[in-house]
Amino acid sequence: MPKTPQAHEAHILDGHPTNGTLMLVADLLGSLTGYQDEKSGALFHDVHPARGEEARIENSGSVAFDFHTENVHHPLRPDYLGLLCLRQDHDQIAATRVSSVRDALPLLADDEVAELRKPQFHSLYPTSFTRDTTGPRPSAGPHPVIFGPADRPFMRFNSHNTQGDHPQARAALRSLATALERVCRDLVLAPGDLVVLDNHVVVHGRTAFTPRYDGQDRWLRRFYSLRSAPLWAQRMMRHPRVLPAMTEIRGVV
């Protein structure tokens, strides 16, 4: 292993053997997929602290990162994501936090679940998708936070970016966040550990940690897997496996 990079998008693992490992797992689940707006379509994402970006709510930060569906704003969100640990933080306390909507919903009142099923929420684009833009971040929606069968629900939620249109909707979001916290599991990944998450059922986050920028900081690698991209999206892809930019597909779905 080389030293943990200190800069965002260092790309020092291009061609690394873990690329094959992650592609194998991603393609067993669906198809390894990238997003043109995020890291210029990179298929493998290095998750490590970057000097000067400690407070960013994305993979270059080191502050707490609350529960979120990956790419909450996108019409073609990943079906699965994987996180492979290459190196732990110095204190071995940084945890990947996971929480399932199917564990959390029984803790909510029926009227709260009903509010969450209404298309009355908007989600800001994550900052990882708007690094090269100026002005206010755009948002997607309106959309429900909970959808699908009552006995097998799905979730579209980002505690940092999803907002309710009405007081009742905002109260339901707070109740959901509290319930997700109650059923959360913290996973302290060791080098070689790989966690794979169903992105429609499980939200994830990260506890805070203190980087030292000495080449031995926490370092994970991430992949996305999509079961099937619609034909129209495939025909619009400029590169194999990389979904088009949101400016090209916004409003299509």
N, C-alpha and C positions, 0 to 999 in steps of 0.2 A: 504494500500500500504506500502510495506517495503521501506527503503531508497534506492535511486538510487545507483546502484553498481558503483564502481570506477575502476573495473578491467574488461578486455575483457572476454567475455563468462563466466560470473559469475553463470548463470543458477539458480538464486535464485527464479525464478518464475515457476520452474518445477511443474506441477500439478495445476497451478493457474487457476481460473475460466475463465480468458480471453482466455485460450487455447480452450475451448469449443466454445466460441463466434467466434474466428478466424477460427476454423475448420469448423464451420457451414457455414460461408460466403464463405470460399475457396471451399468447396464441392458443394455449390450451383452454383458457377461459373465454376467449373471443378473438380479437385482433388488436395487437399493439397499436396504439393510436396517439397522435400528438395534435396540438391545436396551433394554427398559424399565429394566432395572437399571443400565445404564451411561449416565451423563450424561443421565438422564431420557429416554432414547430418541432422542437427537440423531442425525441421519443423517450429519452432517459433524463430525469431531472436530479441534479445533485442538491440535496437538502443539508445545508450547513450554515452556520452564522457567517455573515459578511460584515467586515468592519464598516461602521457607519450606518448599518441598516438594522441595528439591534431592535428597534421599536417597530419595524415593519411587520404587518400581520400577513406574513407569507413565509416561504421556506428559507429566506435569508435572515430572518429575525431570530431573536432568542428570548423574547418576552412570551408570556402565556398566549396561546392561540386557542380560542374557544371552539366549541363544536361547530362543524360545518360539513355540508355536502360539498364534494369537490366540484368546482365549476358550476356553482348553483345557478348562475345566470343563463347557462347555455342550453339550447334546445336539444343538443346531443351530448348530454353529460356522460362521463364514463360509467360503464356498468360496474366495473371493478377498478380498484387501484391497489397497488402493492408498494410496500415500503421495506427495503432491505437495509439492515444496519451494517455499516462498514466499520464504524468506530463510535464508542460511547462518549458521552461528555466526561470530563475529568472526575466529577463527583459521583458518576453513575446514578444520577437521580432523574434525569430528563426522561419523561414518560410519554408514550403515544397513548392518548386517551380515546377510548372507543365506547360508543353507546348506541343501543338499538332502539328504533322507534317501536318495535314490537314488545319490548320490555317496558318502555316508558308510557305508552298510551293507556294501559290499565290504571295508571296513577292519576289520570286526568278525568274531570267530570265530563259527562256526555255533551253538555252545551259547549264546553271548551273544544272538544274534538270536532263538533259540528262547525264551530268558527274556523278551525284550522283547515277544514275541507272546502271552504269557500274560496273562489278565485279573487281574493282581496289583498294579496301581498305582492310586494315588489322587492327584487333583489338587485343591489348594486353590483356592477361588474367587479370582480376581485382586482386588487391592485396589481397582481401579476399579469393581468390582461391589459392594463392601462398605463404601463410604465412609459410608453413613448407618446402619450397623448397629454394634452393640456385641458384645463377647464374641469367642470364637475364630471364625476364618473357617471356614465349612463346606467340605466337600470332596465331589468327585464320584468315583464309581468303585464297585467295581473296574473297571478298563479296561486293555486292552493299550496299549502305546506304539507298537508296529508292527503294522499289519494290512494286509490286501489281498494281491494276488498276489505271489509271490516276485519276479517280474521287473518289477513296477510297484507297489512298496510305498507305503503311506501312513503318516503319523506323527501322534501326538497326544502332545505333550511340551512341558513348560515347566520349564526348568532351575531356576527359583525355586520352583515350586509342585508339581511332580510328584514323588511319593515312592514307593519300592518297599516292598512288604510284608515282604520277606525279604532276608537278606544277598546272596544271588545276584542278586536283582532290583536291589538298590541298586548292586552292582558292575557290572551290565550298563548301568545308567543312566550311570554314570561313564564307561564305555567309549564309549557313544554320544556323550556330551558331548565327549569328546576327539576322536572321529572327525569330528564336526560342525565342530569348531574347525579341524581339518586341511584340510577342503575348503571352508572359508568364503571368501566374497568380500566385501570391504568396498566399499560404494558411497558415495562422497562426492557427494551430490546438490547440484546447483546450482539456482538459481531457475528454475522452469519444468520441471525434471525430474520425471517421474512414474514410479515403480516399482510394478508390479503383481505380486503374489505369489499362487501357488496355496497356500492355507493348509493343505492336507492333505499337501503334499509338501515345502514350504520353511518352515523356521523363520527367524525374524529377530530382530535385536537392535540395540543402539545402543552406540557408544563414548561414553566420558565427554567432557564439555566444560565450560567455565567460563562461566556466564552473567554478564553485566554489568548487566542490568536498566536499560538505557539506551534501550530502544525499538528496538534493532537486533539482538536475540538471534535464535537459530535458531527457525524457524517452519515447520512442515509442516502439511498438512491430510490427514486420513485418511478413507477410506470402507470399508465392508464391502459385499460382494455375495454373495447367496445364490441358487443356481440355482433352488431351489424349496422353499418352505415347505410342510410337509404341511397337508392341509385342516383337521385339528383345530387346528393352530396358527393358521392364518388366521382361523378362526372365533372364536378367543380373543383376537385382537389388538384392543386398545382404540383404536389409531391405525393408519392405513395404514402398512405397511412396518415397524412396530415390533413385535418379538417380545415375547410376554408375560413377566412377571417369573418368576424361577426358583421363587418360592414357589408359583406356579400350575402349573408344568409339571414340577417336579422328580420324577423317577421315572417319568415317562411313557415316556421312551425310555431 
